[in-house]
Amino acid sequence: MLSFARRLWSEAEAAPASVPQGMRVYAVGDVHGRLDLLDQLLGQIARDAEQAPDLMKYLVFLGDYIDRGPQSAHVIERLATGLPPVFGTVFLRGNHEETMLAFLTDITAGPGWLTYGGDATLASYGLPAPAPDAPPEHLLEAQRLLNAALPPHHRSFLGGLRSHLTIGDYHFVHAGIRPGVPLDRQDDGDRLWIRNEFLSSRTNHGKMVVHGHTIAPEPEQRANRIGIDTGAYTTNRLTALVLEGTQRRFLCTV
């Protein structure tokens, strides 16, 4: 009987999660080099925020700003310099930013990065991309060129990304968390890369986990998590989750 009760508890949200009173939070899913969609969504968010002038408003970006789409450098520029000052902003790190940063100092990160979208990021900085199986000297040259082309404020932006954030009853992270491990003891590798163990878990994590990383055609709402990566770079659908009190709703470019 006890195990049955625990199972029921784990499959249903025990109480509605909430953010602190007087606050509205906009969490934005994976952008992946689509400046056009980012600008569209930020316009929607700005218009939505105008309807609540007395609330504190926060923008939380869940990572994966770069790769795959054509304008990674422009997305970083926009996020680093061009957001409305009326919002508090928090930028989380995705696995794509982690891999790009690794490539800046270690060419062994290059083949993997180039395979899943790093070639588009290099192109956005006006640089040729070697093939993933290129010889080491070609990877070294790409590394040298990227280090030379990367503006200091882009490097600073990428280096300052956070791995997680908690606001009220919500825990924001790029990929997810390791079920059964306390939130303050999670490994950054899991926060950036985990997939099946987290997605299939029905464990109550203590907070409602908001994440990107894994594409779904629509935002996924589960008893213990909300996924908002809707595959912007191929679907044209960039999604934001809006949180106020116990209310949840979504803004989307399509």
ChimeraX commands (.cxc) that place a marker at each C-alpha (Angstrom):
marker #1 position 0.00,0.00,0.00 radius 0.5
marker #1 position 2.82,2.41,0.86 radius 0.5
marker #1 position 4.56,1.86,-2.48 radius 0.5
marker #1 position 1.27,2.42,-4.31 radius 0.5
marker #1 position 0.75,5.70,-2.43 radius 0.5
marker #1 position 4.25,6.82,-3.29 radius 0.5
marker #1 position 3.66,6.05,-6.95 radius 0.5
marker #1 position 0.48,8.09,-7.02 radius 0.5
marker #1 position 2.25,10.96,-5.28 radius 0.5
marker #1 position 5.11,10.87,-7.77 radius 0.5
marker #1 position 2.78,10.92,-10.78 radius 0.5
marker #1 position 0.77,13.96,-9.71 radius 0.5
marker #1 position 1.95,17.39,-8.73 radius 0.5
marker #1 position 1.36,17.53,-4.97 radius 0.5
marker #1 position 0.44,21.22,-5.00 radius 0.5
marker #1 position 0.46,23.89,-7.73 radius 0.5
marker #1 position 3.97,25.25,-8.19 radius 0.5
marker #1 position 4.27,29.03,-7.99 radius 0.5
marker #1 position 6.66,31.93,-8.33 radius 0.5
marker #1 position 6.78,34.67,-5.66 radius 0.5
marker #1 position 3.95,37.17,-5.53 radius 0.5
marker #1 position 4.53,40.31,-7.57 radius 0.5
marker #1 position 6.74,38.55,-10.12 radius 0.5
marker #1 position 6.35,37.31,-13.68 radius 0.5
marker #1 position 8.92,34.98,-15.21 radius 0.5
marker #1 position 9.44,34.34,-18.91 radius 0.5
marker #1 position 11.54,31.23,-19.63 radius 0.5
marker #1 position 12.78,30.94,-23.23 radius 0.5
marker #1 position 13.64,27.65,-24.93 radius 0.5
marker #1 position 16.50,26.71,-27.25 radius 0.5
marker #1 position 17.19,29.44,-29.85 radius 0.5
marker #1 position 19.88,27.68,-31.93 radius 0.5
marker #1 position 20.99,30.56,-34.09 radius 0.5
marker #1 position 17.54,31.85,-35.08 radius 0.5
marker #1 position 17.78,35.58,-34.45 radius 0.5
marker #1 position 14.60,36.15,-36.46 radius 0.5
marker #1 position 12.57,33.98,-34.10 radius 0.5
marker #1 position 14.27,35.39,-31.02 radius 0.5
marker #1 position 13.34,38.92,-32.06 radius 0.5
marker #1 position 9.75,37.85,-32.75 radius 0.5
marker #1 position 9.43,36.19,-29.37 radius 0.5
marker #1 position 11.06,39.07,-27.51 radius 0.5
marker #1 position 8.53,41.38,-29.17 radius 0.5
marker #1 position 5.69,39.20,-27.91 radius 0.5
marker #1 position 7.21,39.14,-24.44 radius 0.5
marker #1 position 7.62,42.92,-24.39 radius 0.5
marker #1 position 3.99,43.45,-25.39 radius 0.5
marker #1 position 2.84,40.92,-22.82 radius 0.5
marker #1 position 4.93,42.55,-20.09 radius 0.5
marker #1 position 3.41,45.95,-20.82 radius 0.5
marker #1 position 0.13,44.62,-19.49 radius 0.5
marker #1 position 1.65,44.19,-16.03 radius 0.5
marker #1 position 3.66,47.36,-15.33 radius 0.5
marker #1 position 3.72,46.82,-11.56 radius 0.5
marker #1 position 5.23,43.33,-11.62 radius 0.5
marker #1 position 8.92,42.45,-11.42 radius 0.5
marker #1 position 9.73,40.69,-14.66 radius 0.5
marker #1 position 12.48,38.18,-15.33 radius 0.5
marker #1 position 13.76,36.59,-18.52 radius 0.5
marker #1 position 15.36,33.19,-18.06 radius 0.5
marker #1 position 17.08,31.70,-21.12 radius 0.5
marker #1 position 17.63,27.95,-20.97 radius 0.5
marker #1 position 20.74,27.72,-23.17 radius 0.5
marker #1 position 21.64,26.48,-26.65 radius 0.5
marker #1 position 21.77,29.92,-28.24 radius 0.5
marker #1 position 24.19,28.77,-30.94 radius 0.5
marker #1 position 24.67,26.10,-33.65 radius 0.5
marker #1 position 22.40,24.71,-36.37 radius 0.5
marker #1 position 20.64,27.97,-37.25 radius 0.5
marker #1 position 22.39,30.61,-39.40 radius 0.5
marker #1 position 22.86,33.51,-36.96 radius 0.5
marker #1 position 24.59,32.25,-33.83 radius 0.5
marker #1 position 26.96,35.24,-33.60 radius 0.5
marker #1 position 24.03,37.62,-34.00 radius 0.5
marker #1 position 22.02,35.83,-31.31 radius 0.5
marker #1 position 24.90,36.18,-28.86 radius 0.5
marker #1 position 25.24,39.85,-29.75 radius 0.5
marker #1 position 21.52,40.39,-29.17 radius 0.5
marker #1 position 21.51,38.63,-25.82 radius 0.5
marker #1 position 24.74,40.23,-24.63 radius 0.5
marker #1 position 23.82,43.82,-25.54 radius 0.5
marker #1 position 20.25,44.26,-26.72 radius 0.5
marker #1 position 17.66,43.18,-24.15 radius 0.5
marker #1 position 15.11,45.58,-22.64 radius 0.5
marker #1 position 16.37,47.02,-19.33 radius 0.5
marker #1 position 12.98,46.52,-17.66 radius 0.5
marker #1 position 13.72,42.79,-17.33 radius 0.5
marker #1 position 16.01,41.02,-14.96 radius 0.5
marker #1 position 17.85,38.48,-17.11 radius 0.5
marker #1 position 19.48,35.13,-16.36 radius 0.5
marker #1 position 21.29,33.14,-19.02 radius 0.5
marker #1 position 21.84,29.42,-18.55 radius 0.5
marker #1 position 24.47,27.37,-20.32 radius 0.5
marker #1 position 23.52,24.68,-22.81 radius 0.5
marker #1 position 25.56,21.74,-24.01 radius 0.5
marker #1 position 26.24,23.56,-27.30 radius 0.5
marker #1 position 27.83,26.54,-25.54 radius 0.5
marker #1 position 29.80,24.12,-23.36 radius 0.5
marker #1 position 31.20,22.37,-26.43 radius 0.5
marker #1 position 32.03,25.60,-28.25 radius 0.5
marker #1 position 33.93,26.86,-25.21 radius 0.5
marker #1 position 35.79,23.56,-25.00 radius 0.5
marker #1 position 36.82,23.84,-28.66 radius 0.5
marker #1 position 38.41,27.23,-28.02 radius 0.5
marker #1 position 41.14,25.48,-26.01 radius 0.5
marker #1 position 40.90,21.81,-27.05 radius 0.5
marker #1 position 40.57,20.67,-30.66 radius 0.5
marker #1 position 39.38,17.21,-29.57 radius 0.5
marker #1 position 35.99,18.87,-28.94 radius 0.5
marker #1 position 35.91,19.91,-32.60 radius 0.5
marker #1 position 34.59,16.79,-34.36 radius 0.5
marker #1 position 31.59,16.47,-32.07 radius 0.5
marker #1 position 30.84,20.20,-32.17 radius 0.5
marker #1 position 31.06,20.36,-35.95 radius 0.5
marker #1 position 28.81,17.32,-36.30 radius 0.5
marker #1 position 25.91,18.87,-34.43 radius 0.5
marker #1 position 25.97,22.43,-35.64 radius 0.5
marker #1 position 29.29,24.09,-34.92 radius 0.5
marker #1 position 29.86,24.58,-38.64 radius 0.5
marker #1 position 26.91,27.01,-38.70 radius 0.5
marker #1 position 28.36,28.94,-35.77 radius 0.5
marker #1 position 31.73,29.27,-37.48 radius 0.5
marker #1 position 29.97,30.50,-40.63 radius 0.5
marker #1 position 28.08,33.11,-38.59 radius 0.5
marker #1 position 31.47,34.56,-37.59 radius 0.5
marker #1 position 32.51,34.56,-41.23 radius 0.5
marker #1 position 34.80,31.56,-40.85 radius 0.5
marker #1 position 35.16,28.40,-42.95 radius 0.5
marker #1 position 34.32,25.16,-41.18 radius 0.5
marker #1 position 36.53,22.09,-41.50 radius 0.5
marker #1 position 34.91,18.70,-41.88 radius 0.5
marker #1 position 34.39,16.82,-38.61 radius 0.5
marker #1 position 36.98,14.27,-39.75 radius 0.5
marker #1 position 39.49,16.91,-40.85 radius 0.5
marker #1 position 43.14,16.41,-39.84 radius 0.5
marker #1 position 44.32,18.09,-36.60 radius 0.5
marker #1 position 46.04,20.94,-38.39 radius 0.5
marker #1 position 42.74,22.01,-39.97 radius 0.5
marker #1 position 41.02,21.92,-36.59 radius 0.5
marker #1 position 43.85,23.93,-35.08 radius 0.5
marker #1 position 43.45,26.56,-37.78 radius 0.5
marker #1 position 39.68,26.75,-37.18 radius 0.5
marker #1 position 40.36,27.09,-33.46 radius 0.5
marker #1 position 42.84,29.90,-34.07 radius 0.5
marker #1 position 40.48,31.77,-36.37 radius 0.5
marker #1 position 37.55,31.49,-33.97 radius 0.5
marker #1 position 39.61,32.72,-31.03 radius 0.5
marker #1 position 40.67,35.70,-33.15 radius 0.5
marker #1 position 37.15,36.44,-34.43 radius 0.5
marker #1 position 35.27,36.07,-31.13 radius 0.5
marker #1 position 34.58,39.54,-29.70 radius 0.5
marker #1 position 35.64,39.93,-26.06 radius 0.5
marker #1 position 32.06,40.57,-24.94 radius 0.5
marker #1 position 30.91,37.37,-26.66 radius 0.5
marker #1 position 33.61,35.42,-24.84 radius 0.5
marker #1 position 32.60,37.08,-21.58 radius 0.5
marker #1 position 28.93,36.29,-22.19 radius 0.5
marker #1 position 29.66,32.62,-22.90 radius 0.5
marker #1 position 31.98,32.33,-19.92 radius 0.5
marker #1 position 29.43,33.83,-17.55 radius 0.5
marker #1 position 26.54,31.48,-18.28 radius 0.5
marker #1 position 25.00,29.75,-15.27 radius 0.5
marker #1 position 24.21,26.06,-14.94 radius 0.5
marker #1 position 20.88,26.38,-13.09 radius 0.5
marker #1 position 18.47,28.71,-11.34 radius 0.5
marker #1 position 15.67,28.34,-8.80 radius 0.5
marker #1 position 12.78,30.80,-8.50 radius 0.5
marker #1 position 10.02,29.90,-6.07 radius 0.5
marker #1 position 8.86,26.35,-6.77 radius 0.5
marker #1 position 10.58,26.19,-10.17 radius 0.5
marker #1 position 14.07,24.95,-11.01 radius 0.5
marker #1 position 15.44,26.04,-14.39 radius 0.5
marker #1 position 18.13,24.03,-16.14 radius 0.5
marker #1 position 19.13,23.28,-19.72 radius 0.5
marker #1 position 18.70,19.52,-20.10 radius 0.5
marker #1 position 17.37,18.22,-16.79 radius 0.5
marker #1 position 18.57,16.68,-13.56 radius 0.5
marker #1 position 19.54,13.27,-12.22 radius 0.5
marker #1 position 16.45,11.79,-10.49 radius 0.5
marker #1 position 17.01,11.02,-6.82 radius 0.5
marker #1 position 19.91,13.46,-6.41 radius 0.5
marker #1 position 19.24,16.67,-4.39 radius 0.5
marker #1 position 19.11,19.76,-6.59 radius 0.5
marker #1 position 22.10,21.35,-4.86 radius 0.5
marker #1 position 24.21,18.22,-5.51 radius 0.5
marker #1 position 23.51,17.80,-9.21 radius 0.5
marker #1 position 26.40,17.35,-11.62 radius 0.5
marker #1 position 26.77,19.96,-14.36 radius 0.5
marker #1 position 27.23,17.19,-16.91 radius 0.5
marker #1 position 23.69,16.01,-16.17 radius 0.5
marker #1 position 22.35,19.55,-16.15 radius 0.5
marker #1 position 23.68,20.01,-19.68 radius 0.5
marker #1 position 23.32,16.58,-21.27 radius 0.5
marker #1 position 20.90,14.23,-19.48 radius 0.5
marker #1 position 17.98,12.92,-21.44 radius 0.5
marker #1 position 16.21,9.57,-21.02 radius 0.5
marker #1 position 16.73,9.02,-17.29 radius 0.5
marker #1 position 15.25,12.42,-16.58 radius 0.5
marker #1 position 12.53,12.47,-19.21 radius 0.5
marker #1 position 11.14,9.08,-18.21 radius 0.5
marker #1 position 11.27,9.73,-14.47 radius 0.5
marker #1 position 8.09,10.27,-12.49 radius 0.5
marker #1 position 9.98,11.22,-9.35 radius 0.5
marker #1 position 8.96,14.34,-7.49 radius 0.5
marker #1 position 12.15,16.41,-7.71 radius 0.5
marker #1 position 11.16,18.85,-4.96 radius 0.5
marker #1 position 10.78,21.62,-7.55 radius 0.5
marker #1 position 9.08,21.78,-10.91 radius 0.5
marker #1 position 11.95,21.46,-13.40 radius 0.5
marker #1 position 11.78,23.71,-16.48 radius 0.5
marker #1 position 14.13,22.60,-19.25 radius 0.5
marker #1 position 14.96,22.61,-22.95 radius 0.5
marker #1 position 17.42,20.32,-24.78 radius 0.5
marker #1 position 14.94,17.67,-25.93 radius 0.5
marker #1 position 12.69,18.66,-28.84 radius 0.5
marker #1 position 8.94,18.12,-28.73 radius 0.5
marker #1 position 6.36,19.50,-31.17 radius 0.5
marker #1 position 4.51,21.24,-28.34 radius 0.5
marker #1 position 5.56,22.30,-24.84 radius 0.5
marker #1 position 5.54,19.24,-22.57 radius 0.5
marker #1 position 3.84,19.57,-19.20 radius 0.5
marker #1 position 4.38,16.68,-16.81 radius 0.5
marker #1 position 3.81,16.33,-13.09 radius 0.5
marker #1 position 7.51,16.98,-12.39 radius 0.5
marker #1 position 8.83,18.89,-15.42 radius 0.5
marker #1 position 7.99,21.31,-18.23 radius 0.5
marker #1 position 9.94,21.04,-21.49 radius 0.5
marker #1 position 9.96,24.02,-23.86 radius 0.5
marker #1 position 12.40,23.09,-26.65 radius 0.5
marker #1 position 10.10,23.08,-29.67 radius 0.5
marker #1 position 12.86,22.76,-32.26 radius 0.5
marker #1 position 13.05,26.39,-33.36 radius 0.5
marker #1 position 15.80,25.89,-35.93 radius 0.5
marker #1 position 13.64,23.52,-38.01 radius 0.5
marker #1 position 10.05,24.19,-36.92 radius 0.5
marker #1 position 10.17,28.02,-36.72 radius 0.5
marker #1 position 8.59,27.59,-33.28 radius 0.5
marker #1 position 10.44,29.26,-30.43 radius 0.5
marker #1 position 8.57,28.97,-27.14 radius 0.5
marker #1 position 8.47,30.89,-23.87 radius 0.5
marker #1 position 6.83,29.68,-20.67 radius 0.5
marker #1 position 5.16,32.48,-18.69 radius 0.5
marker #1 position 4.85,32.03,-14.93 radius 0.5
marker #1 position 2.92,34.24,-12.55 radius 0.5
marker #1 position 1.71,33.02,-9.17 radius 0.5
marker #1 position 0.41,29.51,-9.85 radius 0.5
marker #1 position -0.55,30.32,-13.44 radius 0.5
marker #1 position 1.28,28.98,-16.49 radius 0.5
marker #1 position 0.87,29.88,-20.12 radius 0.5
marker #1 position 2.97,29.91,-23.27 radius 0.5
marker #1 position 4.04,32.38,-25.94 radius 0.5
marker #1 position 5.22,31.02,-29.26 radius 0.5
marker #1 position 6.41,32.27,-32.64 radius 0.5
marker #1 position 4.12,29.91,-34.60 radius 0.5
marker link #1:1,2 radius 0.2
marker link #1:2,3 radius 0.2
marker link #1:3,4 radius 0.2
marker link #1:4,5 radius 0.2
marker link #1:5,6 radius 0.2
marker link #1:6,7 radius 0.2
marker link #1:7,8 radius 0.2
marker link #1:8,9 radius 0.2
marker link #1:9,10 radius 0.2
marker link #1:10,11 radius 0.2
marker link #1:11,12 radius 0.2
marker link #1:12,13 radius 0.2
marker link #1:13,14 radius 0.2
marker link #1:14,15 radius 0.2
marker link #1:15,16 radius 0.2
marker link #1:16,17 radius 0.2
marker link #1:17,18 radius 0.2
marker link #1:18,19 radius 0.2
marker link #1:19,20 radius 0.2
marker link #1:20,21 radius 0.2
marker link #1:21,22 radius 0.2
marker link #1:22,23 radius 0.2
marker link #1:23,24 radius 0.2
marker link #1:24,25 radius 0.2
marker link #1:25,26 radius 0.2
marker link #1:26,27 radius 0.2
marker link #1:27,28 radius 0.2
marker link #1:28,29 radius 0.2
marker link #1:29,30 radius 0.2
marker link #1:30,31 radius 0.2
marker link #1:31,32 radius 0.2
marker link #1:32,33 radius 0.2
marker link #1:33,34 radius 0.2
marker link #1:34,35 radius 0.2
marker link #1:35,36 radius 0.2
marker link #1:36,37 radius 0.2
marker link #1:37,38 radius 0.2
marker link #1:38,39 radius 0.2
marker link #1:39,40 radius 0.2
marker link #1:40,41 radius 0.2
marker link #1:41,42 radius 0.2
marker link #1:42,43 radius 0.2
marker link #1:43,44 radius 0.2
marker link #1:44,45 radius 0.2
marker link #1:45,46 radius 0.2
marker link #1:46,47 radius 0.2
marker link #1:47,48 radius 0.2
marker link #1:48,49 radius 0.2
marker link #1:49,50 radius 0.2
marker link #1:50,51 radius 0.2
marker link #1:51,52 radius 0.2
marker link #1:52,53 radius 0.2
marker link #1:53,54 radius 0.2
marker link #1:54,55 radius 0.2
marker link #1:55,56 radius 0.2
marker link #1:56,57 radius 0.2
marker link #1:57,58 radius 0.2
marker link #1:58,59 radius 0.2
marker link #1:59,60 radius 0.2
marker link #1:60,61 radius 0.2
marker link #1:61,62 radius 0.2
marker link #1:62,63 radius 0.2
marker link #1:63,64 radius 0.2
marker link #1:64,65 radius 0.2
marker link #1:65,66 radius 0.2
marker link #1:66,67 radius 0.2
marker link #1:67,68 radius 0.2
marker link #1:68,69 radius 0.2
marker link #1:69,70 radius 0.2
marker link #1:70,71 radius 0.2
marker link #1:71,72 radius 0.2
marker link #1:72,73 radius 0.2
marker link #1:73,74 radius 0.2
marker link #1:74,75 radius 0.2
marker link #1:75,76 radius 0.2
marker link #1:76,77 radius 0.2
marker link #1:77,78 radius 0.2
marker link #1:78,79 radius 0.2
marker link #1:79,80 radius 0.2
marker link #1:80,81 radius 0.2
marker link #1:81,82 radius 0.2
marker link #1:82,83 radius 0.2
marker link #1:83,84 radius 0.2
marker link #1:84,85 radius 0.2
marker link #1:85,86 radius 0.2
marker link #1:86,87 radius 0.2
marker link #1:87,88 radius 0.2
marker link #1:88,89 radius 0.2
marker link #1:89,90 radius 0.2
marker link #1:90,91 radius 0.2
marker link #1:91,92 radius 0.2
marker link #1:92,93 radius 0.2
marker link #1:93,94 radius 0.2
marker link #1:94,95 radius 0.2
marker link #1:95,96 radius 0.2
marker link #1:96,97 radius 0.2
marker link #1:97,98 radius 0.2
marker link #1:98,99 radius 0.2
marker link #1:99,100 radius 0.2
marker link #1:100,101 radius 0.2
marker link #1:101,102 radius 0.2
marker link #1:102,103 radius 0.2
marker link #1:103,104 radius 0.2
marker link #1:104,105 radius 0.2
marker link #1:105,106 radius 0.2
marker link #1:106,107 radius 0.2
marker link #1:107,108 radius 0.2
marker link #1:108,109 radius 0.2
marker link #1:109,110 radius 0.2
marker link #1:110,111 radius 0.2
marker link #1:111,112 radius 0.2
marker link #1:112,113 radius 0.2
marker link #1:113,114 radius 0.2
marker link #1:114,115 radius 0.2
marker link #1:115,116 radius 0.2
marker link #1:116,117 radius 0.2
marker link #1:117,118 radius 0.2
marker link #1:118,119 radius 0.2
marker link #1:119,120 radius 0.2
marker link #1:120,121 radius 0.2
marker link #1:121,122 radius 0.2
marker link #1:122,123 radius 0.2
marker link #1:123,124 radius 0.2
marker link #1:124,125 radius 0.2
marker link #1:125,126 radius 0.2
marker link #1:126,127 radius 0.2
marker link #1:127,128 radius 0.2
marker link #1:128,129 radius 0.2
marker link #1:129,130 radius 0.2
marker link #1:130,131 radius 0.2
marker link #1:131,132 radius 0.2
marker link #1:132,133 radius 0.2
marker link #1:133,134 radius 0.2
marker link #1:134,135 radius 0.2
marker link #1:135,136 radius 0.2
marker link #1:136,137 radius 0.2
marker link #1:137,138 radius 0.2
marker link #1:138,139 radius 0.2
marker link #1:139,140 radius 0.2
marker link #1:140,141 radius 0.2
marker link #1:141,142 radius 0.2
marker link #1:142,143 radius 0.2
marker link #1:143,144 radius 0.2
marker link #1:144,145 radius 0.2
marker link #1:145,146 radius 0.2
marker link #1:146,147 radius 0.2
marker link #1:147,148 radius 0.2
marker link #1:148,149 radius 0.2
marker link #1:149,150 radius 0.2
marker link #1:150,151 radius 0.2
marker link #1:151,152 radius 0.2
marker link #1:152,153 radius 0.2
marker link #1:153,154 radius 0.2
marker link #1:154,155 radius 0.2
marker link #1:155,156 radius 0.2
marker link #1:156,157 radius 0.2
marker link #1:157,158 radius 0.2
marker link #1:158,159 radius 0.2
marker link #1:159,160 radius 0.2
marker link #1:160,161 radius 0.2
marker link #1:161,162 radius 0.2
marker link #1:162,163 radius 0.2
marker link #1:163,164 radius 0.2
marker link #1:164,165 radius 0.2
marker link #1:165,166 radius 0.2
marker link #1:166,167 radius 0.2
marker link #1:167,168 radius 0.2
marker link #1:168,169 radius 0.2
marker link #1:169,170 radius 0.2
marker link #1:170,171 radius 0.2
marker link #1:171,172 radius 0.2
marker link #1:172,173 radius 0.2
marker link #1:173,174 radius 0.2
marker link #1:174,175 radius 0.2
marker link #1:175,176 radius 0.2
marker link #1:176,177 radius 0.2
marker link #1:177,178 radius 0.2
marker link #1:178,179 radius 0.2
marker link #1:179,180 radius 0.2
marker link #1:180,181 radius 0.2
marker link #1:181,182 radius 0.2
marker link #1:182,183 radius 0.2
marker link #1:183,184 radius 0.2
marker link #1:184,185 radius 0.2
marker link #1:185,186 radius 0.2
marker link #1:186,187 radius 0.2
marker link #1:187,188 radius 0.2
marker link #1:188,189 radius 0.2
marker link #1:189,190 radius 0.2
marker link #1:190,191 radius 0.2
marker link #1:191,192 radius 0.2
marker link #1:192,193 radius 0.2
marker link #1:193,194 radius 0.2
marker link #1:194,195 radius 0.2
marker link #1:195,196 radius 0.2
marker link #1:196,197 radius 0.2
marker link #1:197,198 radius 0.2
marker link #1:198,199 radius 0.2
marker link #1:199,200 radius 0.2
marker link #1:200,201 radius 0.2
marker link #1:201,202 radius 0.2
marker link #1:202,203 radius 0.2
marker link #1:203,204 radius 0.2
marker link #1:204,205 radius 0.2
marker link #1:205,206 radius 0.2
marker link #1:206,207 radius 0.2
marker link #1:207,208 radius 0.2
marker link #1:208,209 radius 0.2
marker link #1:209,210 radius 0.2
marker link #1:210,211 radius 0.2
marker link #1:211,212 radius 0.2
marker link #1:212,213 radius 0.2
marker link #1:213,214 radius 0.2
marker link #1:214,215 radius 0.2
marker link #1:215,216 radius 0.2
marker link #1:216,217 radius 0.2
marker link #1:217,218 radius 0.2
marker link #1:218,219 radius 0.2
marker link #1:219,220 radius 0.2
marker link #1:220,221 radius 0.2
marker link #1:221,222 radius 0.2
marker link #1:222,223 radius 0.2
marker link #1:223,224 radius 0.2
marker link #1:224,225 radius 0.2
marker link #1:225,226 radius 0.2
marker link #1:226,227 radius 0.2
marker link #1:227,228 radius 0.2
marker link #1:228,229 radius 0.2
marker link #1:229,230 radius 0.2
marker link #1:230,231 radius 0.2
marker link #1:231,232 radius 0.2
marker link #1:232,233 radius 0.2
marker link #1:233,234 radius 0.2
marker link #1:234,235 radius 0.2
marker link #1:235,236 radius 0.2
marker link #1:236,237 radius 0.2
marker link #1:237,238 radius 0.2
marker link #1:238,239 radius 0.2
marker link #1:239,240 radius 0.2
marker link #1:240,241 radius 0.2
marker link #1:241,242 radius 0.2
marker link #1:242,243 radius 0.2
marker link #1:243,244 radius 0.2
marker link #1:244,245 radius 0.2
marker link #1:245,246 radius 0.2
marker link #1:246,247 radius 0.2
marker link #1:247,248 radius 0.2
marker link #1:248,249 radius 0.2
marker link #1:249,250 radius 0.2
marker link #1:250,251 radius 0.2
marker link #1:251,252 radius 0.2
marker link #1:252,253 radius 0.2
marker link #1:253,254 radius 0.2
view
